[in-house]
Amino acid sequence: MSMKPVIRYMQDDDVDQVVIYDREVIGHTLGKDTILNELSENPFAHYFVMEDESTHAFLGMISMWIDSPKAQIINIYVLPKYQSLGFGSVLLNFFMDYLKSYEIDEVTLEVRPSNLKAIHLYEKYGFAQVSIRRNYYDNGEDAYLMLKRM
Ligand SMILES: CC(C)(COP(=O)(O)OP(=O)(O)OC[C@H]1O[C@@H](n2cnc3c(N)ncnc32)[C@H](O)[C@@H]1OP(=O)(O)O)[C@@H](O)C(=O)NCCC(=O)NCCS
């Protein structure tokens, strides 16, 4: 199985599937209506799907808000069966590249302190933990706010 990841804008047609994957992989979703609204009405929202070039199998996604000079990762994930193959890094490389078209000083994201794999990945891309948001998640877990200055 050799996958070649390509990243494209999310389309309305993708949303039913994305809602299912959101729940499976990160345990929550903004929901169909909100995501559709993000795609069509929110000028700050940029949503992408990563898929295999030849089979179009869904590999993962990244969503962000870009409000120059600030950008924020809303969601990023790779389907469990494709994790630890470098695809998370593909998404972050893409993100960093995409930001070059905007005047961005600061990028932020929130992550669970227990999510060591994601934290490690973000650190590799120059993010550092700057504060803790108490009781951020549904289960009462705190969030680390991570920031990268560009
Ligand atoms: C976090 C996530 C996006 C990373 O994607 P991925 O494709 O698994 O990551 P990569 O294969 O590109 O690995 C990136 C780094 O993660 C770390 N990593 C990968 N697999 C790991 C493992 N099994 N254990 C610990 N660290 C690991 C490595 O440091 C790797 O860096 P390296 O290339 O220097 O070795 C993915 O694991 C995921 O979707 N997780 C569930 C959803 C999630 O947590 N999203 C983030 C919410 S803030």
The ligand as a MOL file (V3000), in Angstrom:
LIG
                    3D

  0  0  0     0  0            999 V3000
M  V30 BEGIN CTAB
M  V30 COUNTS 48 50 0 0 0
M  V30 BEGIN ATOM
M  V30 1 C -1.5030 14.1590 15.7640 0
M  V30 2 C -1.6000 13.5670 14.3600 0
M  V30 3 C -2.2930 14.5630 13.4340 0
M  V30 4 C -0.1840 13.3240 13.8430 0
M  V30 5 O -0.2750 12.7290 12.5670 0
M  V30 6 P 0.6380 11.4820 12.1680 0
M  V30 7 O 0.4410 11.2570 10.7180 0
M  V30 8 O 0.3830 10.3720 13.0810 0
M  V30 9 O 2.0890 12.1090 12.4630 0
M  V30 10 P 3.4450 11.8370 11.6890 0
M  V30 11 O 3.5210 10.4110 11.2480 0
M  V30 12 O 3.6440 12.9130 10.6740 0
M  V30 13 O 4.4730 12.0280 12.8850 0
M  V30 14 C 4.8090 13.2960 13.3380 0
M  V30 15 C 5.5800 13.1980 14.6290 0
M  V30 16 O 4.7520 12.6060 15.6090 0
M  V30 17 C 5.5460 11.7910 16.4430 0
M  V30 18 N 5.0310 10.4300 16.4320 0
M  V30 19 C 4.5650 9.7300 15.3880 0
M  V30 20 N 4.1420 8.5210 15.7900 0
M  V30 21 C 4.3530 8.4870 17.1190 0
M  V30 22 C 4.1020 7.5060 18.0940 0
M  V30 23 N 3.5470 6.3270 17.7970 0
M  V30 24 N 4.4090 7.8210 19.3690 0
M  V30 25 C 4.9740 9.0260 19.6890 0
M  V30 26 N 5.2290 9.9780 18.7890 0
M  V30 27 C 4.9220 9.7140 17.5230 0
M  V30 28 C 6.9010 11.7720 15.9320 0
M  V30 29 O 7.6160 12.6730 16.7230 0
M  V30 30 C 6.7900 12.2930 14.5380 0
M  V30 31 O 7.9080 13.0470 14.2880 0
M  V30 32 P 9.1590 12.3740 13.5290 0
M  V30 33 O 8.7590 12.4430 12.0790 0
M  V30 34 O 10.2620 13.2860 13.8910 0
M  V30 35 O 9.3000 10.9910 14.0270 0
M  V30 36 C -2.3420 12.2180 14.3600 0
M  V30 37 O -1.6870 11.3300 15.2040 0
M  V30 38 C -3.7870 12.3050 14.7550 0
M  V30 39 O -4.6460 12.5350 13.9290 0
M  V30 40 N -4.1130 12.0840 16.0350 0
M  V30 41 C -5.4850 12.0610 16.4870 0
M  V30 42 C -6.1440 13.4040 16.3970 0
M  V30 43 C -5.3650 14.4380 17.1070 0
M  V30 44 O -4.8640 14.2070 18.1930 0
M  V30 45 N -5.2800 15.6140 16.4970 0
M  V30 46 C -4.6040 16.7300 17.0930 0
M  V30 47 C -5.5200 17.4060 18.0430 0
M  V30 48 S -4.7830 18.9170 18.6550 0
M  V30 END ATOM
M  V30 BEGIN BOND
M  V30 1 1 1 2
M  V30 2 1 2 3
M  V30 3 1 2 4
M  V30 4 1 2 36
M  V30 5 1 4 5
M  V30 6 1 5 6
M  V30 7 2 6 7
M  V30 8 1 6 8
M  V30 9 1 6 9
M  V30 10 1 9 10
M  V30 11 2 10 11
M  V30 12 1 10 12
M  V30 13 1 10 13
M  V30 14 1 13 14
M  V30 15 1 14 15
M  V30 16 1 15 16
M  V30 17 1 15 30
M  V30 18 1 16 17
M  V30 19 1 17 18
M  V30 20 1 17 28
M  V30 21 1 18 19
M  V30 22 1 18 27
M  V30 23 2 19 20
M  V30 24 1 20 21
M  V30 25 1 21 22
M  V30 26 2 21 27
M  V30 27 1 22 23
M  V30 28 2 22 24
M  V30 29 1 24 25
M  V30 30 2 25 26
M  V30 31 1 26 27
M  V30 32 1 28 29
M  V30 33 1 28 30
M  V30 34 1 30 31
M  V30 35 1 31 32
M  V30 36 2 32 33
M  V30 37 1 32 34
M  V30 38 1 32 35
M  V30 39 1 36 37
M  V30 40 1 36 38
M  V30 41 2 38 39
M  V30 42 1 38 40
M  V30 43 1 40 41
M  V30 44 1 41 42
M  V30 45 1 42 43
M  V30 46 2 43 44
M  V30 47 1 43 45
M  V30 48 1 45 46
M  V30 49 1 46 47
M  V30 50 1 47 48
M  V30 END BOND
M  V30 END CTAB
M  END
